[in-house]
């Protein structure tokens, strides 16, 4: 069955979910605390007292060790402390209540992302930034487009701005806390669970992770729903037989080529990358893992290039690292924006976010062995971004 057929209407999709769930049951959504129609990804603060100043004014005259906009890198002696505790270090003399209000007010970024959970424990090297003003609240994602579903797998369209899966340390969070930081697997599980038959004492549906996309990357993602499907898909990913193609907008002019390197967790400056001096590819022992990316030019733009990137291997941040080390980082990338020991590439593209999109996904169904394939065009934000680049002179 091909996944390239037109998307089914809402009622048809609900019927397909019902059929796929004949053998997968769970506690209904309303019995596990989920409220359909939830209107925000963060806690709703009660209105303050009459005349109470907005949070920006309330903290405008604080005596701070770190002023708004300044980044604070977590040192070794602060590892394991919560966001709230670190903020009290940054803001001496402030109460727990005051620093928690900063988090609730969307004025704190962790590693470049607004964070709403003040109890998160930080690792060495994590970056905490205090913003001068509250970050804009993102639009609520009501529905995740489901491209295909049966009792074994589900293929969905991931929007940019949410993580694919929850961190292992966050999986036991209570529902209220989980709602502060939504993830793709949570949203899809709820969407599927709302259509399950009402049975008592069944566990909530679990999606088994076989693939991840970066938080700011949009595109196609597959989850397994059974152990056999997880095993079968995992084998295909390990053998590099899954078709994965991405669109990326990069700085400068690039020619089609194949990039090969050995990727390590720390290339020498605290970032993932290709370790200098190693044979390529290697992937032997603890030296790193072989990574291969095939790139082709889709369109030349004024000062930029639209690339098609096909993964032969699928290492963490592989495309972003390879293109940055080539001297042409992906537009909107705030982490891999320079080669090793090279100068940072100033991003004047105006990209709304990381300009990377998972365009194509194809594999053999792990149970039926049927060939399956999907394409997903770039979402509106990237299409508008490309149009702006085309109009530059």
N, C-alpha and C positions, 0 to 999 in steps of 0.2 A: 504493500500500500504506500503510495507516495504522499509525503507531507506537503507537497507543493500545490495541492488543491486549494481552492478558495476557502477562507475561514468559515466555519459553520456559524449560523445565527445563534443567538443566545440560547434559545430553547433547545436547538439541536445539540449544542455543546453540553447543556445540562443533562440531556438524555444519554450522551456518550459517557459522561462522568458517572451517571447512575449505573450504566452497564459495566464500566470498568471496575466499579466498586462492589460487584457482586460477591467477591471473595475477600475484600479488604474492608474491615469494619472498625469503627471507633466510637468514642463518646461524642454525642452531638455537640456542636460548637457552643450552644447556649448553656450546656451543663458544665463546661470547663471554663466559664468565665468570660468568653469572648462575646462582645456586644456588637452585632452588625450595625453599621452606620457610625462606627467610631469616627469622630471628627478631627482628631489630632494625633500626631505621633508623639506628643509630649504631655506631661501632666497639665491639666487645666487649673491654673491658679485662681483662687477665689478673688473677686474684686477687692482691692485694698480699701483702707479707710478713706473717707472723703478728704480730698486735698493732699493725699499722699503723692509725692513726686514720682515720676517714672524712674525705672531702675537706672537709666543713664545719668539722671540728675542725682540720684541717691549716692552714686559712687564717683561722682565727678571730682570731689575734693579729697579723695582718699590719699593718704601718704603711703606710697607704694615702693617696694624694692624694685618691682618690675612694672613699668607703666604700660597702659593699654597699647597693644600692637607689638609688644616685646615678647620674644619667644624664650622660654625657659627649658633647657634640656635637663632631663632627670639624671642626676649624678648617682654614683654607686651607693652612697649612703642614704639615698631616698627611695631606692628600689623597693617595691612592694607596698608603698604608701598609696592611699586613695587619692583621687582627683581633688577632693575637698581638703585633704591634709596638705597636698602640694600647694594648693592655692593659699592656704594659711601661711605657708613658708614664703610665698611670693608677696603676700599682703600682711605683714606683721601687724598684730593688734586687732585684726578683724575676727569676728565671731564665726562659729560654724554656720549659723543661720545666714550671715551675710554672704559667705562664699558660696553656699548652696544656692542662694538667690541668683548669683552670677551664672551658675550652671543652668538653672531653670530658665534664665532669661536669654539663653542662647548667646552668651558672651565668652564662651570658652571653647577653644579648638584643641584637639589632641591629634598630633601628627597631621595637621592641616584640615581636620574634619571637625565640625561642630559636634560636641558631645553633651548628652543630656543626663548621663548617669554619674552622679558624684561619688558613687561607691566603687567605681572601676579602679583596680590596682594597676599601677604603672610599672613599666620595665625600664631598664637602663637605656638611655638614648631616646626615649619617648620625648616628644616636644609638646610643651603646654604653652598656649598663647592666649593672652587676655585681650579681648576685643574692646575697642572704644565704644562700639554700639552693638545692639543685638543683631544677630544674623537673621536674615529673612527666613520665615518658616516655609519649608518646601511644600509643594502641593501634595495632598494625600493621594496615595496610590490605592484606588478602590479595587481594581481588578487587574490581575496579571493575565495577559493573553496566553491561553493554552493552545498550542498548535497541534498537539497529539497527546492522547492519554489512553492507556489500557491498564489492566491489573498489574502489569510489570514495570512500565516506564511512563514518564510524563516529560514532554518537551515544551518549554515555555519561552516567552520573549522577556528577557530581563531589561528593565529600564536602568538608566544610569542613576547613581546616587544611593543605591542600597547594596549591602554586601550579599554575596551569594549564600553564605551559610554563617551560622553563629559560631563564635569562638568556643572551643570546648569548655572553657571555664564559665561560660554564660548559659550553658544548656539547662542547668537546673534552676535558673532564675524563675521567680513567680511571674504570673501573667502581667501584672501591673508594671513590673520592671522591664519585662521583655518588650512591652509596647513603647518604651522610650526609644529603643533602637531596633527598628524593624529590619528583618532580613528576608531575602527572597524565599528561602525554604519555609519560613514561618507563614508568609503570605500565601504561598501555594498550598501548604498543608491546611490552612483555614479554609481556603477556597474549595478544596476537595472535600474537607470534612463537613462543610455545610450541606453537602448533597448525599451524605452517607445515611443509611437506614438507622433508625433509633434503636440501639442495642445497649444494654447495660454491661458494665464490667469489661468492655473492650478497650484496649489501649488506643491512644490517639494515633492517627496515621503518621508513619515515619517515612521521610524521604531520605534515601541513601545517596550520599554524595559521591559522584564519580568525576565531576568536572567543576571547575570554578572560573569565574570571571572577576577581574578587579572591580572594586566598588564603583568607580567612575566609568567603567566600560559597559556599553549596552550590547545586546545581542542574544543569540540562541543558547540555551542551556538545557541539558538533559539530566534528570534525576532518575535513579532506580527506585522501585517501590517494593521489590522483593529481594531476598538474599541471592537467588539464582540470577536475577537480572543484574544485580550489583557485581556479582562475580564475572558474568559474561561481558558486561561493558568495561569493567576494569581491565580485563584481559586485552580487549581491543585498544584501549588507551595505552596500555603498556607496550603493545606491539606496534603502536603508531599507525594503525590502520583506520582510525577515525578521520574523516575529512573535516578539516577546520580551516576556514579562510576568514581573514579580517580585513577591514578597511582602516587605513590610518592616514591622517594628514600630518605631514612632517615639514620641518623647516628646510628651506633650500631646495636645490635640484638634485635628484637622486636617479641613478640608473638601475635597471633590473639586475639582480644578482642573487647569489646564495651566500648567506652568512653562516659561518661555522665557528663555534667557540666552545670553551669549557667553562660553564657557569659555576660560581661558588657563592656562598652566603655573604662573604666579605672579600671584596676585591682589593682591599687595602685601605679604604677610606670609610668603612662602615656601611657601605652599600653593596647590594648584590651586583654581581657583574662577572666579567671574564677575567680570570686571574692572569696577569701578564707573565709571559715566559713559559707557559705550559703548552705542550703540543695540542693541536686542535684538529678534530675532537679527541678527547681522552676518556673522561668519565671513569677512570680506574681508581679503586680504593677511595680514600678520603679526599682526593684532589679535586673533585667536582664532577659535574655531569655534562655529557655532550649535549649541545643544543644546535639545532639546524633550522634556519628560517629562510624560505624562498620568497623573494619580493619581486613584484612586477609593477611597472608604472601604469596607473589607470588614467591619470590626467595631470598635465603640467599646469600649474597655477602661478600667478605673479608672486615670486618669492617663496613658493611652497610647492609640494608635490602630494598628490593623492595616490597612495600605494595600496596594492593588494598583497597581503602577507599570508602565505600558506605555511602552517606549522608542520614540520616533519617530526619534531619532538614538542613536548608541551611543558617546559620548565616555568617556574614562577617568574612572572614579569618578563618573559623571554623576548617578546617583540619590542617592548619598551627599552630594554637593555641593549639589544642588538642595534636598534636604530640610533639610540643615543651615543653608543660607542662608535658608530659610523660617522658621527658628527651631525646627525639630523634627527634630533629628538622629536617625539610626538608632540604636537601642539597641545598646550594645556597641561603638560606633565611637569609637576613641581618637585618630583623626586629625581627622576633620571633625565636631567636637563643639561648634562655635560658629560664628556668622555672622562675616563680615569686620568687624573692629574691634568685635566684640560680646563679651559675657561667655560663658565656657565653661558649657555646660549640664551640671550635675552628674548623673551617671548612677546612679540608684538603682533601676534596673530589675532588676538581678541577671541580666542576659543572659549566657548561657554563652559567647557569642562574638558577632560581628557578626550582627545579626538580619535578614539579607537572604538571600533564596532565589530562584533562577531557576526559576520555576514552569512556564513554558510556552515551547516552541520550535517554530517552524513555518517551512517554506521549500519551494521547488520543487526537486526533485532536480536537481542540475546536469547530469546526463547524460540521464536518462530523462524529465525534465520532469514527473514525477509529484508531485502535492501531498503533502507529508508534515507530520505534526504529532504532538507528544508533550506530555504533562503529567507532572509529577513532584510528588507531595505533599511537604510539608515533612518533613524527617527528624525522628527522635525527640527530639533535643535542642531543636528549636524548638517542637515540639508540646507538650513538657513545660513549656517556658518560657511559652507562651501560656496553658496551663492554670493556672500559678501566678499570672499576671497577672489572669486571670478571677476567681480566688478572693480577690483583694485587696478591701478595703473603702475 
